[in-house]
């Protein structure tokens, strides 16, 4: 750790430099208050300072005042080491901004003990700053995600309205017109043209089949019935089969050999994570193969989606460019889980979710290939 010794007494300063360097400190020196102040203004200024009170150009109390006036989240830890040892002097030094105070002559062991306290304070300060930075990044990500979710919600409504208007509307109108024609034919006094009626009925069948399929697809996207009726494992199989059918991507899955039940509030987020991860693979990974592994181990449920594509680009797991991954992280966090994004050596990308499952049992996964 870097430390500044500010003392106009060259003998005292040289002794401290020798002792501190032998104990692993990187030492900078100042023989007056002005040099000390200039050193502490540098971007790479020492985080610890041993400061004398009585110095030329600028005394220690003025250096303290100026240092404490600087608005920084990493202020130096300053120990005043001075011949002014009266109680009033100690109070004045601490009031001026010193973190600690030691009067000359001093015991080197006591000084090192106080330096260790300072080191621990600086390390804790760094940890707090790191956590605060992480919290700010998380908050920014949440703001971005919230805005994106609102946009997605409106987009889904727009898509649903368009599907109903552009696809359901014309077909329903066509069916309505054919049914009205049949009604007129059957209501007429004359015998209807049965061949014509038959042709109209035959023409209505594919319209009804198309509407039925579209309705099922819309319902499945809004609420996956296979998940709620058959469980998470069956839903993952269904999703893998659908993916392979739509895209041609080779997809293998490994599921627990034994049947298991999950509460809906856990199964649904996990299924949505699988959907989002597979969507990312299709859109971005340029992969030829993807694996979905679900397993119980050590009272945890572990879900991993791994592909052989290009992997995650640097700095791609946070911010505006990673909304899908942010959604995965939030879904996992919402059920008490954790998520890890990684680029395994020689492979593409991996999304690994781990959720605590009290009372869970270890089970052997069962391989299936799609």
N, C-alpha and C positions, 0 to 999 in steps of 0.2 A: 504494500500500500504506500502511496505517496504521502509524504509529510513535509511540512514547511517548519523550519526553525528560524524564528525571528528574534534575534538577540544581538545587541551591540557589543557584548562581551565575547571576544574571539575565543578565549580559553574555554569558557562554558559552552560555547557553540561547537567548538571542535570536539570536545569530550562527548557531547550529545550525538554529534554526527557519527563518530566512531562506534558508539554503543548501538545506536539505532540501525546502522547499516549491517552490523554483525547479526542483528536479529531480523533481517529481512526487509527493513524499510528502505524505500527509495527517497533520499533526503534532498530537499532544496533548501538554500540558505538565503537569509536577508540580514544585513547588519544594521538596518534602520527601518523605521516604521513605513517610510514612503516606498522602499523596495518591497516590503512585505505586502503593502496594499496593491502595488502594481502586479505582483505575482498572483495574488488572489483574484485578480480581474481576468486572468487568462482563461481560455476555454478549457484547458486541461489542468486547471488549478488543483493543488493538493486538497484532499478531502479532510486531512487532519493538520492541525497547526499547534505548535508550542510557541506561545507568544509572551515576550517580555513586556513589562509595563513601561519602564523608563528607557526610552530610545530617542535618538535624535531624529529630526525632520518631522516625525509624527509619533506620538506616544501610543502605547498599546490600546488605551481606551478609545482613542479616535479611530484606530484601525478596526476595532470591534464595532463601533457605531456605524462605520461605512459598510462593513461587511453585512451587518444585519439589515441595513437599509436596502440591500439588493434583493429583489424579489426572485427567488430561485427555489426549486423544489429539492435541490441537493446542497444545502448550506454546509460549510465546513464545520467539523467538530473542533472547537478551540479550547485548549488548556492554557490558562495563564500561569506562567512559571516566573516568579518575580521575588525580589527581596522585600517587597511591601507585604508584610505578613500580618498586620493588625486586623482585628475583626472587621473594623470599618472598611479597610481596604478590600477584604474578601467580599464583603457585601457589595461594595461599589463595583468590583470587577464582574461579579455575577450579574448585577443589575445592568452593566454595560453590554452584556451579551455573551460572556464566557460560559462555556458548558461545564468547565471544571476549573479549580483554582488550587495551585500548589506553591507554597512559599519556599524560597531558598534559605538555607541549604536544604536539600531534599534527599530522600532515599531513592536510589535508582529502581529498587524493587517496587516501591509504591508508585513511582512514575509509570512503570510498565503495567502495573495493575490498572491504573487509570486509563492508559492507552488502550488496553484490552476492552475496557468498558466502552471507550469511544469507538473502537472497531466494531463491536457488537451493535452499537447504536446506528452506525453507518450501514451495516449489513441489513439491519431491520428496516432502515429507511429505504434502502434499495428494493427490498422485497415489497414494501408497501407501495412504492412508486410503480413497480412492475405490475402489481395487482390492480392498481388504479388505472394504469394504461390498458390493461386487459379488459377491465370493466368498461372503460370508455369505448374500446373497440367493439365490445359485445353490445353496448347500448346503441352504437351507430349501426351495427349489423341488424339489430332488432328494429330500428327505425326504418331501415331499408327494406327489411323483410315485411314489416307491417304495411308499408306503402305498396310493395309488390303483391301482397296477398289481396289487398283491396282491388288492385288492377286486375289480378287473376279472377277474382270473384265477379267483377263486372264483365270480363271477357267471357267467362263461362256463361253468364246470363245472356250475353249477346249471341254466343254460339248456339245456345239452346233455343233462343228466339228465332235465329236464322234457320236452324234445322226444322223447327216447327212450321215456319212460314214458307220456306223454299221447298221442303220435301214433303212434309205431312199435308200442307195446305192444298197443293195441286192434286195430289193423289186422292185426298178426301173429297175434293170437289168433283173429280172424275167419277169416284164411286157414287157420290150423291146423284150426279146426272144420270148415270146408268141405272141406279135404283129408281129414279123418277121415271125413266123411260120404261122400265119393266112394269112399274105401277100403272102407267098409262096403257100399256099393252094388255095387262091382265084385267084392267077395269073397262076396257073397250067392249062394246057389244059383240064385235066380231071376234072370231077365234084368233088368238095371237099367233104370230109366226114363231113356232117353237124353235126352229133352227136359228132364227135371229136371237131369240132369248138365250138359247144355249151359248151362242157365240159371245154375247154380252157377259154372261156369267163366267165363262172361261177367261175372258179378258180381265175380269175383276180379281181372279185368284192371285196372279202375281203381284197386283197392287196390294192386296191384303197381306201377302207373305212379306213383301218389302216393308210395309208399315210395321208388321209384327217384329221383324228383325231389327229395324231401326229403334223401335220402342225398347226392345230388350237391351240393345247396345247402350242407349241413353240411360236406362235404369242401372245397368251394370257399372257405368262410369260414375253415376251419382251415388250408388250404394251397392257394393259387390255382394250379392246374395250368397254366392258360393262361400264367401268367408263366414257369414253368419250361420249358414246352414250346415257346412261341412268342416269349418275350422281353417286355421292359418295354413297348415300343410297343404291341404287341398287347394286353397286359394293360390298359393305359390306355384303349385303344379299347373293350375289353370292359366296363370299369368305367363309361365314359361312356355306352355304350348301355344298360347295366343301370340306371344312374341316370335316364336319360331315360325309360325304360320304366316305372320304379317311381314316379317323382315328377312327370313332365311338365316338368321343368326343362330349358330349352334349354342344351345343352352343346356347345361347339366345342373342338376340339383341334388343336394344331399340333405335328407330329412331324418329326424329321429325314427328309429324302427318301431318304437312303441307309440301308441296313440296318446295324445295329451290335449288338455283343454286349457284355453286361455280366456280370461275375461275380455269382453268386447273392447273395453277402454285400453287394453294392451295390444290385442290382436290387430285392431284397425290401424293404429299408428305404425306398427311393424309392417303391415301389408302396404301401407302408403309409402313407407321407406323403400320397400322393394320396388314398387312402381316407379318412384322418382329416380332411384339409382339405375334401373334398367332404361328409363327414358334418357338419362344422361349418357349411358353407354351408346345408345342408338344415335343420339344427336352429336356427340362430341368425340367418342373414343376411337372410332374407326376400327372397332374390334371385330374379330371373327368368332370368338368364343367367350362366353360368360358363365361363371359358376355362381350358384346361390346355395349357401350352406347354412343350415339351421341346426343348432345343437343345444343340449342342456349339459352344463358342466359346472361343478362346484357351486350349486345353488344359483347359477346364472344361466340365462338364455342368451346364446350368442348367435348373431346373424351376420353373415359376411356375403357381400356381393363383390366378385373379383372378375376382372376382364383381362384380355391380352392386348388391349389397345395401346394408345399413346401415353397413357398416364395423365396425372394432374399436372398442368403447367405450374411453374413457380408462382407463389402468392395467389393461387386460384381458389383457395378454400375459404376466403372471406371477402366481404365487400360486394359491390353491385354485380360483379361478374360471377358470383357464386351463389345466386339466390336459391337454386335447387339444393345445393349442399347446406346452405343455411336452414332451409326447410327441414332437411334430414336431421340436422343438429337439434333444432327446436322440437321436432317430434320425439326424438330420443330423450331429450331432457325432460319433456313433459311427462314421461312415464318413469322417471328416475334413472334413466340409462345414460350411458356415455357413448360417444361415437369417435372413431379414429379414421382419418383419411390418410392413405399412404400409397406410395409407389413401390411395391415389392421389387427387389432386384430381378431383372430379367423378365418382368411381367408388366402388365398395364397398371391399372389402378385398383385399389381395394377400399371398400367402405365396410368397416367393422363396427357393429353395434352390440353393446353388452348391457343387459338389463337384469338387475337382481330379481330372483324368483325364490322367496323364502319357501323352504320345504321342497324345492326341486330335487330331482334325482339325476344322477349321471346316466346317460343313455347313449347307445351306439348309433351313429348316423347310418342311414340306408341310402346308398347311391341310386340315383335314377338318371337316365340320360334322355335328353329331348333333342 
